[in-house]
Amino acid sequence: MLDHLIGPYKEITWIVPFWPVLVIAFAAALPGTWLCKQLALKLGVVDKPDGSVKTHAHPVAYLGGIGILTGFAAGVIASILYVGQTEPSGGHLKLLLGILAGASVACFVGVVDDLLDIKPSKKLLGQVLAAAILLSVGIRPDLNAFLSPFGIEMSGLLETILVIPIVIFFVLGATNSLNLLDGLDGLCAGVTVIITAAMLLLTVHLGTWNSHDIGDPVRLTVSGGLLGAVLGFLPFNRHPAKIFMGDAGSMLLGFVVAAMMILFATRSPRWWMASILVLGLPILDTAVALARRLLNKRPLFVSDRGHIYDQLIDRGMPLKKTVRICYLLSGLYALLGILLTQLRTRYAGVVFLLVIIISAVIVWKKGFLKMEGLRGVVKEKNHE
């Protein structure tokens, strides 16, 4: 099954010129996060415990998302300087600047929410604006590539009309999934490291098949830059956390992951399915939260202690072990996503559906959809 893991068109060494992206992103995010922590403490921008949803013992600095953005921007700019010398057409530049601009918008909206606690509708509007930036620079799924095996070809106008809600859906979905996962020290950042590392491996593999002259280096830049940036933030966010990423960080991470998923939707349906599966844990946690609130007639946008990680802790599992279990689950989904690319598309679709069904059955059997005990403890706030 792994015969086609390395393609015949490029050597694996094609990634070598891009290694500074990850290193520079890490080198910028590490001191950037430390400076954000110092600034947050000086200005009093801290997350205070509330005894129910926010269970940390002491106030913790916010603004970690700005530190992550600093690292990601440094990595992308480093790549642009390299790409600018090798690609005078500017194709790479347009896509990378679009992703960086959208990430900056997502982070800014998150900062405003962290400071002012804005309404969910305003947050969604900011996320839609970030998605619009992706569309404006041409980052969109190739729907005809999905339909061509069935002998179907849609007009350019119809495809344009359809891709708009699809891109918005993926941006909103990934952004809010990672936002909901940001509930324990090191959880969201660590899971994002796993997700991004898997997408980096998918990028390297796809690049050896020379799938897209522009898309391959853009995917490599974005995944390497995000991986380096989150690795630079994570040492400050591990338990006991010295700084939280806040909505600024989780919205930034979600947006960039969404952009990566859309960049994979340009050749074969199995690549898009693989990228979705790599994001399996955040998607599962979000689905569980929404389904549980709907089934128990609870408000959808009121924070509670019913997330998968909360329920594991409430069942007696220590925090560090809970985070490790979530890492393992995320790694399992990532591995399944990588293996999915080695199957024919029709078989990949069957496996994709089986993973969804098995995950749903386990959630149901283990009682994660019930609302009982501490799961019903809510914080009267209009969003997560």
C-alpha positions as CSV (number, residue, x, y, z in Angstrom):
1,M,0.0,0.0,0.0
2,L,3.0,2.3,0.6
3,D,4.5,1.8,-2.8
4,H,3.5,5.3,-3.9
5,L,4.6,7.1,-0.7
6,I,7.4,8.8,-2.6
7,G,6.6,10.0,-6.1
8,P,8.8,9.6,-9.1
9,Y,8.9,13.3,-10.1
10,K,10.8,14.9,-7.3
11,E,13.4,13.7,-4.8
12,I,12.5,14.0,-1.2
13,T,15.3,16.6,-0.9
14,W,13.0,19.1,-2.7
15,I,12.1,20.3,0.8
16,V,15.6,21.2,1.8
17,P,15.5,24.9,0.7
18,F,12.4,25.4,2.9
19,W,13.9,24.2,6.2
20,P,14.6,27.8,7.3
21,V,10.9,28.6,7.3
22,L,10.3,26.3,10.3
23,V,13.4,27.3,12.1
24,I,12.8,31.1,11.7
25,A,9.1,30.7,12.7
26,F,10.2,28.9,15.9
27,A,13.0,31.4,16.6
28,A,10.6,34.3,16.3
29,A,7.7,32.7,18.2
30,L,9.7,31.7,21.2
31,P,10.8,35.3,22.3
32,G,7.6,36.7,20.8
33,T,5.5,34.7,23.2
34,W,7.7,35.6,26.1
35,L,7.3,39.3,25.3
36,C,3.5,38.9,24.9
37,K,3.4,37.3,28.4
38,Q,5.4,40.1,29.9
39,L,3.2,42.7,28.2
40,A,-0.1,41.0,29.2
41,L,1.0,40.8,32.8
42,K,2.0,44.5,32.8
43,L,-1.3,45.6,31.3
44,G,-3.4,43.2,33.4
45,V,-4.6,41.2,30.3
46,V,-5.1,38.0,32.2
47,D,-7.6,35.1,32.3
48,K,-9.0,34.8,35.8
49,P,-10.3,31.5,37.2
50,D,-14.1,31.3,37.8
51,G,-14.3,28.0,39.7
52,S,-16.5,26.3,37.0
53,V,-15.3,26.3,33.4
54,K,-12.0,28.1,34.0
55,T,-10.4,25.9,36.6
56,H,-6.8,27.1,36.6
57,A,-5.5,28.2,40.1
58,H,-4.2,31.7,39.3
59,P,-4.7,34.4,36.7
60,V,-2.8,33.6,33.5
61,A,-1.5,36.0,30.9
62,Y,-3.4,36.2,27.6
63,L,-2.1,37.4,24.2
64,G,-0.3,34.2,23.3
65,G,-1.9,34.3,19.9
66,I,0.1,37.3,19.0
67,G,3.3,35.4,19.8
68,I,2.1,32.6,17.4
69,L,1.3,35.1,14.7
70,T,4.8,36.7,15.1
71,G,6.4,33.3,14.4
72,F,4.1,32.4,11.6
73,A,4.6,35.8,9.9
74,A,8.3,35.5,10.2
75,G,8.3,32.1,8.6
76,V,6.1,33.2,5.7
77,I,8.1,36.3,5.1
78,A,11.3,34.2,5.1
79,S,9.8,32.0,2.4
80,I,8.5,35.0,0.4
81,L,12.1,36.4,0.3
82,Y,13.3,33.0,-1.1
83,V,10.3,32.5,-3.4
84,G,10.6,36.0,-4.7
85,Q,14.1,35.2,-6.0
86,T,13.0,32.0,-7.8
87,E,9.4,32.7,-8.9
88,P,9.2,36.1,-10.7
89,S,5.6,35.3,-11.7
90,G,4.4,36.1,-8.2
91,G,2.1,33.1,-7.9
92,H,3.5,32.1,-4.6
93,L,3.6,35.6,-3.3
94,K,-0.1,36.2,-3.9
95,L,-1.2,33.1,-2.1
96,L,1.2,33.5,0.8
97,L,0.3,37.1,1.4
98,G,-3.4,36.2,1.2
99,I,-3.0,33.5,3.9
100,L,-0.9,35.8,6.1
101,A,-3.5,38.6,5.7
102,G,-6.4,36.3,6.6
103,A,-4.4,34.9,9.6
104,S,-3.8,38.4,10.8
105,V,-7.5,39.3,10.5
106,A,-8.5,36.1,12.4
107,C,-5.9,36.9,15.1
108,F,-7.0,40.5,15.4
109,V,-10.7,39.5,15.8
110,G,-9.6,37.0,18.5
111,V,-7.6,39.7,20.3
112,V,-10.6,42.0,20.3
113,D,-12.8,39.2,21.7
114,D,-10.2,38.4,24.4
115,L,-10.2,42.0,25.5
116,L,-13.8,43.1,24.9
117,D,-15.8,39.8,24.9
118,I,-17.6,40.6,21.6
119,K,-20.8,38.9,20.4
120,P,-20.6,35.6,18.5
121,S,-22.1,37.3,15.4
122,K,-19.2,39.8,15.3
123,K,-16.7,37.0,15.6
124,L,-18.3,35.1,12.8
125,L,-18.3,38.2,10.7
126,G,-14.5,38.5,11.2
127,Q,-14.0,34.9,10.3
128,V,-16.1,35.4,7.1
129,L,-13.9,38.3,6.2
130,A,-10.8,36.1,6.6
131,A,-12.4,33.5,4.4
132,A,-13.1,36.2,1.8
133,I,-9.4,37.0,1.7
134,L,-8.7,33.4,0.7
135,L,-11.2,33.5,-2.0
136,S,-9.9,36.8,-3.3
137,V,-6.4,35.4,-3.9
138,G,-7.7,32.2,-5.5
139,I,-7.4,29.7,-2.6
140,R,-10.5,27.6,-3.4
141,P,-11.3,23.9,-3.9
142,D,-11.2,22.5,-7.5
143,L,-14.7,21.1,-7.6
144,N,-14.3,19.9,-11.2
145,A,-11.4,17.7,-10.2
146,F,-13.8,16.0,-7.8
147,L,-16.6,15.5,-10.4
148,S,-14.5,14.6,-13.4
149,P,-14.3,10.9,-12.5
150,F,-18.1,10.8,-12.8
151,G,-18.1,12.5,-16.2
152,I,-19.5,15.7,-14.8
153,E,-18.2,19.2,-15.5
154,M,-19.7,22.3,-14.1
155,S,-19.4,25.8,-15.6
156,G,-16.9,28.3,-14.2
157,L,-19.8,30.5,-12.9
158,L,-21.5,27.6,-11.1
159,E,-18.2,26.5,-9.6
160,T,-17.5,30.0,-8.3
161,I,-20.9,30.2,-6.7
162,L,-20.5,26.9,-5.0
163,V,-16.9,27.4,-3.7
164,I,-17.8,30.6,-1.8
165,P,-20.0,28.9,0.9
166,I,-17.6,25.9,0.9
167,V,-14.6,28.0,1.8
168,I,-16.6,29.9,4.4
169,F,-17.8,26.7,5.9
170,F,-14.3,25.2,6.2
171,V,-12.9,28.4,7.7
172,L,-15.7,28.7,10.3
173,G,-15.6,25.0,11.0
174,A,-11.8,24.7,11.6
175,T,-11.6,28.0,13.4
176,N,-14.3,27.2,15.9
177,S,-13.3,23.6,16.3
178,L,-9.8,24.6,17.5
179,N,-11.4,27.4,19.6
180,L,-13.5,24.8,21.5
181,L,-10.5,22.6,22.0
182,D,-8.6,25.3,23.8
183,G,-9.6,24.2,27.3
184,L,-6.6,22.7,29.0
185,D,-2.9,23.7,29.3
186,G,-1.1,22.6,26.1
187,L,-4.0,20.8,24.6
188,C,-4.9,23.0,21.6
189,A,-1.3,23.9,20.8
190,G,-0.1,20.3,21.1
191,V,-2.9,18.9,19.0
192,T,-2.2,21.6,16.4
193,V,1.5,20.5,16.3
194,I,0.3,17.0,15.5
195,I,-2.2,18.2,12.9
196,T,0.4,20.5,11.2
197,A,3.1,17.9,11.3
198,A,0.8,15.4,9.5
199,M,-0.1,18.1,6.9
200,L,3.6,18.7,6.4
201,L,4.1,15.0,5.7
202,L,1.2,15.0,3.3
203,T,2.7,18.1,1.6
204,V,6.1,16.4,1.2
205,H,4.5,13.3,-0.2
206,L,2.3,15.2,-2.6
207,G,5.3,17.4,-3.7
208,T,7.2,14.3,-4.8
209,W,4.4,13.7,-7.3
210,N,4.9,17.3,-8.6
211,S,1.2,17.9,-8.1
212,H,1.3,21.7,-8.5
213,D,4.2,24.1,-9.2
214,I,2.8,26.8,-7.0
215,G,0.7,24.8,-4.5
216,D,3.5,22.5,-3.4
217,P,5.8,25.2,-2.0
218,V,2.9,27.2,-0.6
219,R,1.7,24.2,1.3
220,L,5.2,23.6,2.5
221,T,5.7,27.2,3.6
222,V,2.4,27.4,5.5
223,S,2.7,24.0,7.3
224,G,6.3,24.6,8.2
225,G,5.7,28.1,9.3
226,L,2.7,27.2,11.5
227,L,4.5,24.2,13.0
228,G,7.5,26.3,13.9
229,A,5.3,29.0,15.4
230,V,3.3,26.7,17.6
231,L,6.4,24.8,18.7
232,G,7.8,28.2,19.9
233,F,4.6,28.9,21.8
234,L,4.1,25.5,23.4
235,P,6.9,25.6,26.0
236,F,5.0,28.5,27.7
237,N,1.6,26.8,27.4
238,R,2.4,23.4,28.9
239,H,1.0,22.7,32.3
240,P,1.2,24.8,34.4
241,A,0.6,27.3,31.6
242,K,2.4,30.7,31.8
243,I,0.3,32.1,29.0
244,F,-2.9,31.2,27.1
245,M,-3.3,31.6,23.4
246,G,-6.8,33.0,23.8
247,D,-9.3,33.3,21.0
248,A,-6.5,35.2,19.1
249,G,-4.4,32.1,19.0
250,S,-7.2,29.5,18.4
251,M,-8.8,31.5,15.7
252,L,-5.4,32.0,14.0
253,L,-4.6,28.3,14.2
254,G,-8.0,27.3,12.9
255,F,-7.9,29.7,10.0
256,V,-4.4,28.5,8.8
257,V,-5.4,24.9,9.2
258,A,-8.6,25.6,7.1
259,A,-6.4,27.3,4.4
260,M,-4.2,24.2,4.3
261,M,-7.3,21.9,4.0
262,I,-8.5,24.0,1.0
263,L,-5.0,23.9,-0.6
264,F,-5.3,20.1,-0.5
265,A,-8.6,20.1,-2.3
266,T,-7.1,20.7,-5.8
267,R,-6.2,17.3,-7.2
268,S,-8.1,14.3,-5.8
269,P,-11.0,13.9,-3.3
270,R,-8.9,11.6,-1.1
271,W,-6.5,14.4,-0.4
272,W,-9.2,16.6,1.0
273,M,-10.7,13.7,2.9
274,A,-7.2,13.0,4.3
275,S,-6.8,16.6,5.5
276,I,-10.3,16.5,7.1
277,L,-9.4,13.2,8.9
278,V,-6.1,14.8,10.2
279,L,-8.3,17.4,11.9
280,G,-10.4,14.5,13.4
281,L,-10.1,15.3,17.1
282,P,-11.2,18.9,17.0
283,I,-14.0,18.0,14.7
284,L,-15.1,15.2,17.0
285,D,-15.0,17.4,20.1
286,T,-17.0,20.1,18.4
287,A,-19.6,17.6,17.1
288,V,-19.9,16.0,20.6
289,A,-20.4,19.5,22.2
290,L,-23.0,20.6,19.7
291,A,-24.9,17.2,19.7
292,R,-24.9,17.0,23.5
293,R,-26.2,20.5,23.9
294,L,-28.9,19.9,21.2
295,L,-30.0,16.6,22.7
296,N,-30.1,18.0,26.2
297,K,-31.8,21.3,25.1
298,R,-28.9,23.5,26.2
299,P,-27.8,26.8,24.6
300,L,-25.3,26.0,21.8
301,F,-23.0,29.0,22.6
302,V,-22.8,28.8,26.4
303,S,-19.6,27.3,27.8
304,D,-19.8,24.2,29.9
305,R,-17.7,21.3,31.1
306,G,-19.0,18.7,28.6
307,H,-16.1,18.6,26.1
308,I,-14.4,15.3,25.7
309,Y,-11.3,16.5,27.7
310,D,-13.5,17.9,30.5
311,Q,-15.4,14.6,30.7
312,L,-12.2,12.7,31.0
313,I,-11.0,14.9,33.9
314,D,-14.4,14.7,35.6
315,R,-14.2,10.9,35.4
316,G,-11.0,11.0,37.5
317,M,-8.3,11.3,34.9
318,P,-5.4,13.7,35.8
319,L,-4.9,16.7,33.6
320,K,-1.6,15.7,32.1
321,K,-2.8,12.2,31.3
322,T,-5.9,13.7,29.7
323,V,-3.8,15.9,27.5
324,R,-1.6,12.9,26.5
325,I,-4.7,10.8,25.7
326,C,-5.9,13.6,23.4
327,Y,-2.5,13.8,21.8
328,L,-2.7,10.0,21.1
329,L,-6.2,10.3,19.7
330,S,-5.2,13.2,17.5
331,G,-2.1,11.2,16.3
332,L,-4.4,8.3,15.5
333,Y,-6.6,10.4,13.3
334,A,-3.5,12.0,11.7
335,L,-2.1,8.6,10.9
336,L,-5.4,7.4,9.4
337,G,-5.4,10.5,7.3
338,I,-1.9,9.9,6.0
339,L,-2.7,6.2,5.2
340,L,-5.9,7.3,3.4
341,T,-3.8,9.0,0.7
342,Q,-2.4,5.6,-0.3
343,L,-5.8,4.1,-1.2
344,R,-7.8,4.5,-4.3
345,T,-10.4,7.2,-4.0
346,R,-13.4,4.9,-3.8
347,Y,-11.7,2.8,-1.0
348,A,-10.6,6.0,0.7
349,G,-14.2,7.2,0.8
350,V,-15.3,3.9,2.4
351,V,-12.6,4.2,5.1
352,F,-13.5,7.8,5.7
353,L,-17.1,7.0,6.3
354,L,-16.2,4.0,8.5
355,V,-14.0,6.2,10.7
356,I,-16.9,8.7,11.2
357,I,-19.3,5.9,12.1
358,I,-16.9,4.1,14.5
359,S,-16.1,7.4,16.2
360,A,-19.8,8.2,16.6
361,V,-20.6,4.8,18.0
362,I,-17.8,5.0,20.6
363,V,-18.9,8.5,21.7
364,W,-22.5,7.2,22.1
365,K,-21.4,4.0,24.0
366,K,-19.1,5.8,26.3
367,G,-21.8,8.3,27.4
368,F,-20.1,11.4,26.1
369,L,-23.5,12.8,24.9
370,K,-25.1,12.7,28.3
371,M,-25.5,15.9,30.4
372,E,-25.0,15.0,34.0
373,G,-23.0,16.1,37.1
374,L,-20.3,18.6,36.3
375,R,-21.1,18.5,32.6
376,G,-24.0,20.8,33.3
377,V,-21.9,23.4,35.0
378,V,-22.0,26.4,32.7
379,K,-20.6,29.9,32.6
380,E,-23.1,32.4,31.5
381,K,-21.2,33.8,28.6
382,N,-22.4,34.1,25.0
383,H,-19.6,32.1,23.5
384,E,-16.8,29.7,24.1
